[in-house]
Amino acid sequence: GATRKSMVDSIRAARGALQNGELVGIFPEGGITRTGRIEEFRPGFLSIIKGTDAPVVPVCLDGLWGSVFSYEGGKFFWKWPKRWRYPVLIRFGRPIHAPADADHVRQAVEQLLTKH
């Protein structure tokens, strides 16, 4: 698992990249959702943008459920996937400047999921 020092180092590196105008991709749930549902966003991801002018761009990866990335009963699927290639739809939302909290960003991602 990640140590506190490695997490702090990662946050510093991400903040530095943002301050240099680079793009930083973050899974605020801590990783790819493996249950097919959006999990709780960890509020710490907002500490990366705090004090920067960087907006948060909500992104939704739709279509991963049923792939080799899926979990069932808290474990990876222990069966062959129905197919090897899964079409994944990536949706981008409008940039959010200085989001109030993690729930604000989570709601924006949920709205992207409901757009079919």
C-alpha positions as protocol buffer text, in pm:
chain_id: "A"
residue {
  index: 1
  type: GLY
  ca { x: 0 y: 0 z: 0 }
}
residue {
  index: 2
  type: ALA
  ca { x: 91 y: 361 z: -29 }
}
residue {
  index: 3
  type: THR
  ca { x: 270 y: 520 z: 262 }
}
residue {
  index: 4
  type: ARG
  ca { x: 185 y: 867 z: 387 }
}
residue {
  index: 5
  type: LYS
  ca { x: 519 y: 993 z: 251 }
}
residue {
  index: 6
  type: SER
  ca { x: 454 y: 849 z: -96 }
}
residue {
  index: 7
  type: MET
  ca { x: 106 y: 1005 z: -99 }
}
residue {
  index: 8
  type: VAL
  ca { x: 244 y: 1346 z: 1 }
}
residue {
  index: 9
  type: ASP
  ca { x: 517 y: 1313 z: -264 }
}
residue {
  index: 10
  type: SER
  ca { x: 253 y: 1225 z: -526 }
}
residue {
  index: 11
  type: ILE
  ca { x: 40 y: 1525 z: -432 }
}
residue {
  index: 12
  type: ARG
  ca { x: 342 y: 1755 z: -453 }
}
residue {
  index: 13
  type: ALA
  ca { x: 440 y: 1616 z: -792 }
}
residue {
  index: 14
  type: ALA
  ca { x: 85 y: 1656 z: -925 }
}
residue {
  index: 15
  type: ARG
  ca { x: 63 y: 2013 z: -793 }
}
residue {
  index: 16
  type: GLY
  ca { x: 398 y: 2095 z: -952 }
}
residue {
  index: 17
  type: ALA
  ca { x: 281 y: 1955 z: -1285 }
}
residue {
  index: 18
  type: LEU
  ca { x: -37 y: 2165 z: -1270 }
}
residue {
  index: 19
  type: GLN
  ca { x: 162 y: 2476 z: -1186 }
}
residue {
  index: 20
  type: ASN
  ca { x: 376 y: 2405 z: -1495 }
}
residue {
  index: 21
  type: GLY
  ca { x: 60 y: 2392 z: -1709 }
}
residue {
  index: 22
  type: GLU
  ca { x: 60 y: 2014 z: -1746 }
}
residue {
  index: 23
  type: LEU
  ca { x: -245 y: 1789 z: -1749 }
}
residue {
  index: 24
  type: VAL
  ca { x: -290 y: 1562 z: -1446 }
}
residue {
  index: 25
  type: GLY
  ca { x: -535 y: 1270 z: -1450 }
}
residue {
  index: 26
  type: ILE
  ca { x: -673 y: 1153 z: -1116 }
}
residue {
  index: 27
  type: PHE
  ca { x: -920 y: 885 z: -1010 }
}
residue {
  index: 28
  type: PRO
  ca { x: -1075 y: 1058 z: -706 }
}
residue {
  index: 29
  type: GLU
  ca { x: -1219 y: 725 z: -591 }
}
residue {
  index: 30
  type: GLY
  ca { x: -866 y: 593 z: -557 }
}
residue {
  index: 31
  type: GLY
  ca { x: -872 y: 390 z: -880 }
}
residue {
  index: 32
  type: ILE
  ca { x: -1095 y: 261 z: -1157 }
}
residue {
  index: 33
  type: THR
  ca { x: -1440 y: 173 z: -1027 }
}
residue {
  index: 34
  type: ARG
  ca { x: -1467 y: -202 z: -1040 }
}
residue {
  index: 35
  type: THR
  ca { x: -1826 y: -243 z: -923 }
}
residue {
  index: 36
  type: GLY
  ca { x: -2003 y: -63 z: -1206 }
}
residue {
  index: 37
  type: ARG
  ca { x: -2106 y: 218 z: -969 }
}
residue {
  index: 38
  type: ILE
  ca { x: -1940 y: 543 z: -876 }
}
residue {
  index: 39
  type: GLU
  ca { x: -1784 y: 511 z: -533 }
}
residue {
  index: 40
  type: GLU
  ca { x: -1730 y: 787 z: -280 }
}
residue {
  index: 41
  type: PHE
  ca { x: -1479 y: 1048 z: -393 }
}
residue {
  index: 42
  type: ARG
  ca { x: -1192 y: 1099 z: -154 }
}
residue {
  index: 43
  type: PRO
  ca { x: -1178 y: 1468 z: -60 }
}
residue {
  index: 44
  type: GLY
  ca { x: -797 y: 1468 z: -64 }
}
residue {
  index: 45
  type: PHE
  ca { x: -786 y: 1495 z: -442 }
}
residue {
  index: 46
  type: LEU
  ca { x: -896 y: 1858 z: -410 }
}
residue {
  index: 47
  type: SER
  ca { x: -577 y: 1935 z: -216 }
}
residue {
  index: 48
  type: ILE
  ca { x: -391 y: 1890 z: -544 }
}
residue {
  index: 49
  type: ILE
  ca { x: -564 y: 2187 z: -708 }
}
residue {
  index: 50
  type: LYS
  ca { x: -593 y: 2405 z: -399 }
}
residue {
  index: 51
  type: GLY
  ca { x: -409 y: 2731 z: -458 }
}
residue {
  index: 52
  type: THR
  ca { x: -372 y: 2675 z: -832 }
}
residue {
  index: 53
  type: ASP
  ca { x: -579 y: 2813 z: -1119 }
}
residue {
  index: 54
  type: ALA
  ca { x: -627 y: 2463 z: -1259 }
}
residue {
  index: 55
  type: PRO
  ca { x: -987 y: 2364 z: -1331 }
}
residue {
  index: 56
  type: VAL
  ca { x: -1125 y: 2016 z: -1268 }
}
residue {
  index: 57
  type: VAL
  ca { x: -1257 y: 1853 z: -1586 }
}
residue {
  index: 58
  type: PRO
  ca { x: -1502 y: 1575 z: -1498 }
}
residue {
  index: 59
  type: VAL
  ca { x: -1440 y: 1259 z: -1702 }
}
residue {
  index: 60
  type: CYS
  ca { x: -1652 y: 946 z: -1721 }
}
residue {
  index: 61
  type: LEU
  ca { x: -1524 y: 609 z: -1844 }
}
residue {
  index: 62
  type: ASP
  ca { x: -1836 y: 416 z: -1942 }
}
residue {
  index: 63
  type: GLY
  ca { x: -1829 y: 56 z: -2058 }
}
residue {
  index: 64
  type: LEU
  ca { x: -1567 y: -101 z: -1832 }
}
residue {
  index: 65
  type: TRP
  ca { x: -1821 y: -312 z: -1639 }
}
residue {
  index: 66
  type: GLY
  ca { x: -1797 y: -674 z: -1750 }
}
residue {
  index: 67
  type: SER
  ca { x: -1439 y: -634 z: -1870 }
}
residue {
  index: 68
  type: VAL
  ca { x: -1132 y: -780 z: -1699 }
}
residue {
  index: 69
  type: PHE
  ca { x: -1133 y: -470 z: -1476 }
}
residue {
  index: 70
  type: SER
  ca { x: -1461 y: -572 z: -1309 }
}
residue {
  index: 71
  type: TYR
  ca { x: -1513 y: -694 z: -956 }
}
residue {
  index: 72
  type: GLU
  ca { x: -1788 y: -912 z: -819 }
}
residue {
  index: 73
  type: GLY
  ca { x: -1820 y: -993 z: -452 }
}
residue {
  index: 74
  type: GLY
  ca { x: -1513 y: -779 z: -379 }
}
residue {
  index: 75
  type: LYS
  ca { x: -1289 y: -985 z: -612 }
}
residue {
  index: 76
  type: PHE
  ca { x: -1193 y: -981 z: -978 }
}
residue {
  index: 77
  type: PHE
  ca { x: -1419 y: -1187 z: -1201 }
}
residue {
  index: 78
  type: TRP
  ca { x: -1279 y: -1540 z: -1197 }
}
residue {
  index: 79
  type: LYS
  ca { x: -1414 y: -1626 z: -1539 }
}
residue {
  index: 80
  type: TRP
  ca { x: -1322 y: -1549 z: -1893 }
}
residue {
  index: 81
  type: PRO
  ca { x: -1469 y: -1221 z: -2010 }
}
residue {
  index: 82
  type: LYS
  ca { x: -1753 y: -1245 z: -2262 }
}
residue {
  index: 83
  type: ARG
  ca { x: -1532 y: -1069 z: -2512 }
}
residue {
  index: 84
  type: TRP
  ca { x: -1175 y: -939 z: -2517 }
}
residue {
  index: 85
  type: ARG
  ca { x: -1242 y: -595 z: -2654 }
}
residue {
  index: 86
  type: TYR
  ca { x: -1490 y: -372 z: -2482 }
}
residue {
  index: 87
  type: PRO
  ca { x: -1590 y: -42 z: -2638 }
}
residue {
  index: 88
  type: VAL
  ca { x: -1532 y: 227 z: -2378 }
}
residue {
  index: 89
  type: LEU
  ca { x: -1705 y: 561 z: -2406 }
}
residue {
  index: 90
  type: ILE
  ca { x: -1514 y: 855 z: -2259 }
}
residue {
  index: 91
  type: ARG
  ca { x: -1722 y: 1161 z: -2178 }
}
residue {
  index: 92
  type: PHE
  ca { x: -1578 y: 1497 z: -2076 }
}
residue {
  index: 93
  type: GLY
  ca { x: -1775 y: 1755 z: -1879 }
}
residue {
  index: 94
  type: ARG
  ca { x: -1737 y: 2128 z: -1856 }
}
residue {
  index: 95
  type: PRO
  ca { x: -1441 y: 2250 z: -1651 }
}
residue {
  index: 96
  type: ILE
  ca { x: -1519 y: 2329 z: -1288 }
}
residue {
  index: 97
  type: HIS
  ca { x: -1316 y: 2617 z: -1149 }
}
residue {
  index: 98
  type: ALA
  ca { x: -1253 y: 2600 z: -773 }
}
residue {
  index: 99
  type: PRO
  ca { x: -1504 y: 2325 z: -688 }
}
residue {
  index: 100
  type: ALA
  ca { x: -1657 y: 2365 z: -343 }
}
residue {
  index: 101
  type: ASP
  ca { x: -1608 y: 2002 z: -244 }
}
residue {
  index: 102
  type: ALA
  ca { x: -1562 y: 1647 z: -370 }
}
residue {
  index: 103
  type: ASP
  ca { x: -1940 y: 1592 z: -394 }
}
residue {
  index: 104
  type: HIS
  ca { x: -1967 y: 1878 z: -646 }
}
residue {
  index: 105
  type: VAL
  ca { x: -1725 y: 1697 z: -877 }
}
residue {
  index: 106
  type: ARG
  ca { x: -1888 y: 1358 z: -813 }
}
residue {
  index: 107
  type: GLN
  ca { x: -2228 y: 1498 z: -914 }
}
residue {
  index: 108
  type: ALA
  ca { x: -2078 y: 1632 z: -1237 }
}
residue {
  index: 109
  type: VAL
  ca { x: -1940 y: 1285 z: -1319 }
}
residue {
  index: 110
  type: GLU
  ca { x: -2275 y: 1123 z: -1235 }
}
residue {
  index: 111
  type: GLN
  ca { x: -2446 y: 1360 z: -1479 }
}
residue {
  index: 112
  type: LEU
  ca { x: -2206 y: 1245 z: -1752 }
}
residue {
  index: 113
  type: LEU
  ca { x: -2304 y: 883 z: -1681 }
}
residue {
  index: 114
  type: THR
  ca { x: -2674 y: 957 z: -1724 }
}
residue {
  index: 115
  type: LYS
  ca { x: -2622 y: 1116 z: -2067 }
}
residue {
  index: 116
  type: HIS
  ca { x: -2682 y: 838 z: -2315 }
}
